[in-house]
């Protein structure tokens, strides 16, 4: 296949596994940020909210869908289009770490990027960023983020200043305007310079190409101090838990996310992850495992530098973004969306390299890849089906998080909205049994008992 044919396959695979996502309903945060949020219901309201609100570009996309008249179909179509474009960006960017490797076969330079992008397209861990409409915050940010990176790498490789100093910073600004975790981009550019770009690495030279990005980063950091919306958000976040407890909890959260790559039937929109306040043998083992993964990448540095790049990319975009500022939830599957590129790049290398160097039977490689992608695709279709209604989603979540009070409160509310008062009451009682001080569940229960 040539590059156009590969892109067509990637787009087709994305469409096939997400066709049934169009049956998905509004869920959870969709009501707060879209359905019951007047700031996204008209263009004048969006414009008035731009100065005092946060994430203006994300809200702009919601306004575009809300005013289009296409209803839920329009929201899902937008999310799917974003995912298709991101998959193509992943394919293009995955080729970059290998272009400087003259000692590897040309087949590897096409097979590894293509299979990495294919996994990105069809793996069910991506559903929360696509089928869950509010998950767009991760996928839309990723679109501008990867676009900025691609513009930068293209400009650097071809000496095109317009791409390096203008287009890439503009896309970086758009990514921040969608979701704040995009501030990691300047560090990602440095990572690309250190591992991928020709040697020797010079920090001064890299800064000469990246000074616009770093200037934007510092300007955004300064704006947080004077912008009331961001200031309230950060102040609220630091009230959840200490930074130390958050870091310990994030270590476990990262290992949990990695395990979802294999445990595709256990995907969960509201996982019951504990707040960890002290070291334990299990946490030490998990920490050692993460360092061991990084060590493997370092061992591959000379022969397979893209493996180290993929591992560092994963850690860069998952651990710091969630560890510095605490969140209500320890971690969610949609946080894997951008960080996952690195892991898919590593996994595709693990699959392709043995077939290339030892087995030397390319037909077996593609048979294995097709079977694996079909399995993942079927799992994605199955996961999309869970989003068909609030009741279906929270019944599934209640099975997987049976000890989380919030899950049963949400399930009870879904029953209540559907007129199933008896089942709603039982769900609220289960929630209060798990957490007697859960005021929201108690208030919801009182609405039924009146």
C-alpha positions as CSV (number, residue, x, y, z in Angstrom):
1,X,0.0,0.0,0.0
2,X,1.1,3.6,-0.6
3,X,0.5,6.3,1.9
4,X,-2.9,7.4,0.5
5,X,-4.1,3.8,0.7
6,X,-2.9,3.5,4.3
7,X,-4.7,6.7,5.3
8,X,-7.8,5.4,3.6
9,X,-7.6,2.2,5.6
10,X,-7.1,4.1,8.9
11,X,-10.1,6.3,8.2
12,X,-12.2,3.3,7.2
13,X,-11.3,1.4,10.4
14,X,-12.1,4.4,12.5
15,X,-15.5,4.8,10.9
16,X,-16.4,1.1,11.1
17,X,-15.7,0.8,14.8
18,X,-17.5,4.0,15.8
19,X,-20.6,3.8,13.6
20,X,-22.7,2.7,16.5
21,X,-21.4,5.5,18.7
22,X,-24.0,7.7,17.0
23,X,-26.6,5.9,19.1
24,X,-24.9,7.3,22.3
25,X,-26.9,9.6,24.6
26,X,-25.8,12.7,26.6
27,X,-24.0,11.4,29.7
28,X,-22.7,12.8,33.0
29,X,-20.7,16.1,32.3
30,X,-22.5,16.5,29.0
31,X,-25.4,18.1,30.9
32,X,-23.3,20.6,32.8
33,X,-21.1,21.7,29.9
34,X,-23.6,21.4,27.0
35,X,-27.2,20.7,27.7
36,X,-27.7,22.9,30.7
37,X,-25.0,25.4,29.8
38,X,-26.5,28.6,28.2
39,X,-23.0,29.8,27.3
40,X,-22.9,27.3,24.4
41,X,-26.5,27.6,23.2
42,X,-25.9,30.7,21.0
43,X,-23.1,32.6,19.4
44,X,-23.8,35.8,21.4
45,X,-23.8,33.8,24.6
46,X,-20.5,32.1,23.7
47,X,-18.9,35.5,22.9
48,X,-20.1,37.0,26.2
49,X,-18.6,34.1,28.1
50,X,-15.2,34.2,26.3
51,X,-13.6,36.7,28.5
52,X,-14.8,35.4,31.9
53,X,-14.9,31.6,31.1
54,X,-12.3,29.0,30.4
55,X,-11.6,26.7,27.4
56,X,-13.2,29.1,24.9
57,X,-12.3,27.0,21.8
58,X,-13.9,23.8,23.3
59,X,-17.0,25.8,24.1
60,X,-16.9,27.1,20.5
61,X,-17.1,23.6,19.2
62,X,-20.1,22.9,21.4
63,X,-21.8,26.0,20.2
64,X,-21.2,25.0,16.6
65,X,-22.9,21.7,17.2
66,X,-25.7,23.1,19.3
67,X,-26.7,25.7,16.7
68,X,-26.2,23.4,13.7
69,X,-29.6,21.7,14.2
70,X,-28.1,18.3,13.8
71,X,-28.7,17.4,17.5
72,X,-26.8,14.5,19.0
73,X,-25.8,13.2,15.5
74,X,-23.8,16.4,14.9
75,X,-21.9,16.0,18.2
76,X,-21.0,12.5,17.5
77,X,-20.1,13.2,13.9
78,X,-17.8,16.0,15.0
79,X,-16.1,13.7,17.5
80,X,-15.6,11.0,15.0
81,X,-14.1,13.4,12.4
82,X,-11.6,14.6,15.1
83,X,-10.6,11.1,15.8
84,X,-10.0,10.3,12.1
85,X,-7.8,13.4,11.7
86,X,-5.9,12.5,14.9
87,X,-5.3,9.0,13.6
88,X,-3.8,10.4,10.4
89,X,-1.6,12.8,12.4
90,X,-0.4,9.8,14.5
91,X,0.5,8.0,11.3
92,X,2.4,11.0,9.9
93,X,4.2,11.7,13.2
94,X,5.1,8.1,13.9
95,X,7.2,8.1,10.7
96,X,9.3,11.0,11.9
97,X,11.4,9.2,14.6
98,X,12.5,6.7,11.9
99,X,13.4,9.0,9.1
100,X,16.9,9.6,10.5
101,X,17.5,5.8,10.9
102,X,19.4,4.7,7.8
103,X,20.2,1.3,9.2
104,X,16.7,-0.1,9.4
105,X,14.7,-1.5,6.5
106,X,12.3,0.7,4.7
107,X,9.5,-1.7,5.5
108,X,9.8,-1.0,9.2
109,X,9.6,2.7,8.5
110,X,6.1,2.2,7.1
111,X,4.8,-0.9,9.0
112,X,5.5,0.4,12.6
113,X,3.8,3.8,12.0
114,X,0.9,2.3,10.2
115,X,0.2,-0.4,12.9
116,X,0.6,2.2,15.7
117,X,-2.0,4.4,14.0
118,X,-4.3,1.5,13.5
119,X,-4.2,0.6,17.2
120,X,-4.8,4.2,18.0
121,X,-7.8,4.1,15.7
122,X,-9.6,1.0,17.0
123,X,-8.5,0.4,20.6
124,X,-11.5,0.6,22.9
125,X,-9.6,2.6,25.5
126,X,-10.2,5.6,23.2
127,X,-14.0,5.4,23.4
128,X,-14.2,7.8,26.4
129,X,-12.6,10.5,24.3
130,X,-14.9,9.9,21.3
131,X,-18.2,8.3,22.2
132,X,-18.5,10.3,25.4
133,X,-19.3,13.7,24.0
134,X,-17.5,15.7,26.8
135,X,-14.5,13.5,26.1
136,X,-14.0,15.9,23.2
137,X,-11.9,18.0,25.5
138,X,-9.1,15.4,25.2
139,X,-9.5,14.6,21.5
140,X,-9.9,18.2,20.2
141,X,-6.9,19.3,22.3
142,X,-5.0,16.4,20.8
143,X,-5.9,17.5,17.3
144,X,-4.3,21.0,17.7
145,X,-1.5,19.6,19.8
146,X,-0.4,17.0,17.3
147,X,-1.0,19.5,14.5
148,X,1.4,21.9,16.2
149,X,4.0,19.2,16.7
150,X,3.7,18.1,13.0
151,X,4.0,21.7,11.8
152,X,7.1,22.2,14.0
153,X,8.8,18.9,12.8
154,X,8.0,19.6,9.2
155,X,9.4,23.1,9.5
156,X,12.5,22.0,11.2
157,X,13.2,19.2,8.7
158,X,12.5,21.4,5.6
159,X,13.8,24.8,7.0
160,X,10.3,26.4,6.7
161,X,10.2,29.2,9.2
162,X,6.5,29.9,8.7
163,X,5.7,26.4,10.0
164,X,8.1,26.7,13.0
165,X,7.5,30.2,14.2
166,X,3.9,30.9,13.1
167,X,1.7,27.9,12.3
168,X,3.0,25.7,15.1
169,X,2.6,28.4,17.9
170,X,-0.9,29.2,16.6
171,X,-2.0,25.6,16.9
172,X,-0.3,25.4,20.3
173,X,-2.4,28.4,21.4
174,X,-5.6,26.7,20.1
175,X,-4.7,23.5,22.0
176,X,-4.4,25.5,25.3
177,X,-7.7,27.2,24.5
178,X,-9.3,23.7,24.4
179,X,-7.6,22.2,27.5
180,X,-4.9,23.4,29.7
181,X,-2.8,20.3,29.8
182,X,-1.6,21.3,26.3
183,X,1.1,23.3,28.2
184,X,3.2,20.2,27.9
185,X,3.9,20.9,24.2
186,X,7.2,22.9,24.6
187,X,8.6,20.0,26.7
188,X,7.4,17.6,24.0
189,X,9.3,19.6,21.4
190,X,12.4,19.4,23.5
191,X,11.9,15.6,23.7
192,X,11.7,15.4,19.9
193,X,14.9,17.4,19.6
194,X,16.7,15.3,22.1
195,X,15.7,11.8,20.9
196,X,14.6,12.2,17.3
197,X,16.5,15.1,15.7
198,X,20.0,14.7,14.4
199,X,22.8,15.0,17.0
200,X,24.5,16.5,18.8
201,X,21.7,18.1,20.7
202,X,22.1,21.8,21.6
203,X,19.7,23.4,24.0
204,X,20.5,26.8,22.7
205,X,19.8,25.8,19.2
206,X,16.5,24.1,20.2
207,X,15.5,27.2,22.1
208,X,16.2,29.3,19.1
209,X,13.5,27.4,17.2
210,X,11.1,27.1,20.2
211,X,11.2,30.5,21.8
212,X,7.7,31.4,20.5
213,X,6.2,28.3,22.1
214,X,8.0,29.0,25.4
215,X,6.8,32.6,25.3
216,X,3.2,31.5,24.8
217,X,3.6,29.1,27.7
218,X,4.9,31.8,30.1
219,X,2.1,34.2,28.9
220,X,-0.5,31.6,29.7
221,X,1.0,30.9,33.1
222,X,0.9,34.6,33.9
223,X,-2.7,34.8,32.7
224,X,-3.8,32.1,35.1
225,X,-2.9,34.5,38.0
226,X,-5.2,37.2,36.7
227,X,-8.0,35.2,35.1
228,X,-10.7,34.5,37.7
229,X,-11.9,31.4,36.0
230,X,-8.6,29.6,35.9
231,X,-7.7,30.9,39.4
232,X,-10.9,29.4,40.9
233,X,-10.3,26.2,39.1
234,X,-6.8,25.8,40.4
235,X,-7.7,26.9,43.9
236,X,-10.6,24.4,43.9
237,X,-8.3,21.6,42.7
238,X,-5.7,22.0,45.4
239,X,-8.4,21.5,48.0
240,X,-8.8,17.8,47.0
241,X,-5.6,16.4,48.4
242,X,-2.0,17.2,49.0
243,X,0.5,17.1,46.1
244,X,2.4,14.2,47.8
245,X,-0.8,12.1,48.1
246,X,-1.8,13.0,44.6
247,X,1.6,11.8,43.2
248,X,1.3,8.5,45.1
249,X,-2.3,8.1,43.8
250,X,-1.2,8.9,40.3
251,X,1.4,6.2,40.2
252,X,-1.3,3.6,40.8
253,X,-3.6,5.4,38.4
254,X,-1.0,5.2,35.6
255,X,-0.5,1.5,36.1
256,X,-4.3,1.1,36.1
257,X,-4.5,2.8,32.7
258,X,-1.7,0.6,31.3
259,X,-3.6,-2.5,32.4
260,X,-6.7,-1.3,30.4
261,X,-4.7,-1.9,27.2
262,X,-5.2,-5.6,27.8
263,X,-8.3,-5.7,30.1
264,X,-10.5,-4.1,27.4
265,X,-13.6,-5.7,28.9
266,X,-13.0,-3.8,32.2
267,X,-13.1,-0.3,30.8
268,X,-14.9,2.0,33.2
269,X,-16.1,5.6,33.0
270,X,-15.8,6.0,36.8
271,X,-13.1,3.7,38.2
272,X,-12.9,3.2,41.9
273,X,-9.3,4.3,42.4
274,X,-8.2,5.0,46.0
275,X,-6.4,8.1,47.3
276,X,-3.1,6.7,48.5
277,X,-1.4,8.5,51.4
278,X,1.6,6.2,52.1
279,X,3.9,3.8,50.4
280,X,3.0,0.1,50.3
281,X,4.6,-3.0,48.8
282,X,2.2,-2.9,45.9
283,X,2.9,0.8,45.2
284,X,6.6,0.2,45.4
285,X,6.2,-2.7,42.9
286,X,4.2,-0.4,40.6
287,X,6.7,2.3,40.8
288,X,9.5,-0.1,40.0
289,X,7.5,-1.4,37.0
290,X,7.2,2.1,35.6
291,X,10.9,2.8,36.0
292,X,11.7,-0.6,34.4
293,X,9.7,0.4,31.4
294,X,11.7,3.6,31.2
295,X,14.9,1.5,31.6
296,X,14.0,-0.7,28.7
297,X,13.5,2.4,26.6
298,X,17.0,3.7,27.5
299,X,18.4,0.3,26.4
300,X,16.8,0.7,23.0
301,X,18.1,4.3,22.7
302,X,20.8,3.6,20.0
303,X,19.1,0.9,17.8
304,X,15.5,1.8,18.3
305,X,15.3,5.4,19.5
306,X,11.6,5.7,18.7
307,X,10.9,3.2,21.5
308,X,12.5,5.5,24.0
309,X,10.7,8.4,22.4
310,X,7.3,6.6,22.8
311,X,7.9,5.7,26.4
312,X,9.0,9.2,27.3
313,X,6.1,10.6,25.4
314,X,3.7,8.5,27.5
315,X,5.2,9.6,30.8
316,X,5.5,13.2,29.8
317,X,1.8,13.5,28.9
318,X,0.3,11.4,31.6
319,X,2.2,11.7,34.9
320,X,3.0,15.5,35.1
321,X,-0.4,16.6,33.7
322,X,-2.3,14.8,36.4
323,X,0.2,14.9,39.3
324,X,0.9,18.6,39.7
325,X,-2.7,19.8,40.0
326,X,-5.0,17.4,41.8
327,X,-8.4,16.4,40.2
328,X,-11.6,15.0,41.6
329,X,-10.9,11.8,39.8
330,X,-7.5,10.2,40.1
331,X,-7.4,9.3,36.4
332,X,-9.8,8.6,33.5
333,X,-9.5,6.6,30.4
334,X,-9.7,9.8,28.2
335,X,-6.4,10.9,29.7
336,X,-4.8,8.1,27.7
337,X,-5.8,9.5,24.4
338,X,-2.8,11.8,23.7
339,X,-0.3,9.9,25.9
340,X,-1.3,6.6,24.3
341,X,0.4,7.4,21.0
342,X,3.8,6.6,22.7
343,X,2.5,3.3,24.0
344,X,1.0,2.3,20.7
345,X,4.3,3.2,19.0
346,X,6.1,0.8,21.4
347,X,3.5,-2.0,21.1
348,X,3.6,-1.8,17.3
349,X,7.4,-2.1,17.5
350,X,7.2,-5.1,19.8
351,X,4.9,-6.8,17.2
352,X,6.7,-5.8,14.0
353,X,10.4,-6.2,15.0
354,X,10.3,-10.0,15.7
355,X,8.6,-10.7,12.4
356,X,11.2,-8.5,10.6
357,X,14.3,-9.8,12.3
358,X,13.6,-13.4,13.2
359,X,10.4,-14.8,11.7
360,X,10.7,-13.0,8.3
361,X,7.2,-14.0,7.3
362,X,5.4,-10.8,6.5
363,X,2.1,-12.6,5.8
364,X,2.1,-13.9,9.4
365,X,2.6,-10.3,10.6
366,X,-0.5,-9.1,8.8
367,X,-2.6,-12.1,9.8
368,X,-1.7,-11.5,13.4
369,X,-2.3,-7.7,13.1
370,X,-5.7,-8.2,11.4
371,X,-6.9,-10.6,14.0
372,X,-5.7,-8.3,16.8
373,X,-7.4,-5.3,15.3
374,X,-10.6,-7.2,14.7
375,X,-10.6,-8.2,18.3
376,X,-10.0,-4.6,19.5
377,X,-12.6,-3.3,17.0
378,X,-15.3,-5.6,18.2
379,X,-14.5,-4.6,21.8
380,X,-14.8,-0.9,20.8
381,X,-18.2,-1.5,19.2
382,X,-19.3,-3.3,22.3
383,X,-18.0,-0.5,24.5
384,X,-19.9,2.1,22.4
385,X,-23.1,0.2,22.9
386,X,-22.8,0.8,26.7
387,X,-23.2,4.6,26.0
388,X,-26.6,4.1,24.4
389,X,-28.3,5.4,27.5
390,X,-27.5,6.7,31.0
391,X,-29.0,3.6,32.6
392,X,-27.0,1.3,30.4
393,X,-23.8,3.2,31.2
394,X,-24.3,3.4,34.9
395,X,-25.5,-0.2,35.3
396,X,-22.2,-1.2,33.6
397,X,-20.3,1.1,35.9
398,X,-22.0,-0.2,39.0
399,X,-20.8,-3.8,38.1
400,X,-17.2,-2.6,37.8
401,X,-17.2,-0.1,40.7
402,X,-19.5,-1.8,43.2
403,X,-18.1,0.1,46.2
404,X,-18.3,3.7,44.8
405,X,-21.1,5.8,46.2
406,X,-21.2,8.3,43.3
407,X,-21.8,5.5,40.8
408,X,-25.0,4.4,42.5
409,X,-26.2,8.0,43.0
410,X,-25.7,8.5,39.2
411,X,-27.5,5.2,38.5
412,X,-30.3,6.2,40.8
413,X,-30.7,9.6,39.0
414,X,-30.8,7.8,35.6
415,X,-33.6,5.5,36.9
416,X,-35.4,8.5,38.4
417,X,-35.4,10.4,35.1
418,X,-36.8,7.3,33.4
419,X,-39.7,7.0,35.9
420,X,-38.3,3.9,37.6
421,X,-38.7,5.3,41.1
422,X,-38.4,2.0,43.0
423,X,-35.0,1.2,41.3
424,X,-33.9,4.7,41.8
425,X,-34.6,4.5,45.6
426,X,-32.7,1.3,45.9
427,X,-29.7,2.8,44.1
428,X,-29.7,5.9,46.4
429,X,-29.9,3.6,49.4
430,X,-27.0,1.6,48.2
431,X,-25.1,4.9,47.7
432,X,-25.8,6.0,51.2
433,X,-24.9,2.6,52.6
434,X,-21.4,3.1,51.0
435,X,-21.2,6.7,52.1
436,X,-23.6,7.8,54.8
437,X,-22.4,11.4,54.4
438,X,-23.1,11.7,50.7
439,X,-25.4,14.7,50.8
440,X,-26.3,14.6,47.1
441,X,-27.6,11.0,47.3
442,X,-29.6,11.9,50.4
443,X,-31.2,14.9,48.7
444,X,-32.0,12.8,45.6
445,X,-33.6,10.2,47.9
446,X,-35.7,12.8,49.6
447,X,-37.2,13.8,46.2
448,X,-38.6,10.2,45.8
449,X,-39.9,9.9,49.4
450,X,-41.9,13.1,49.3
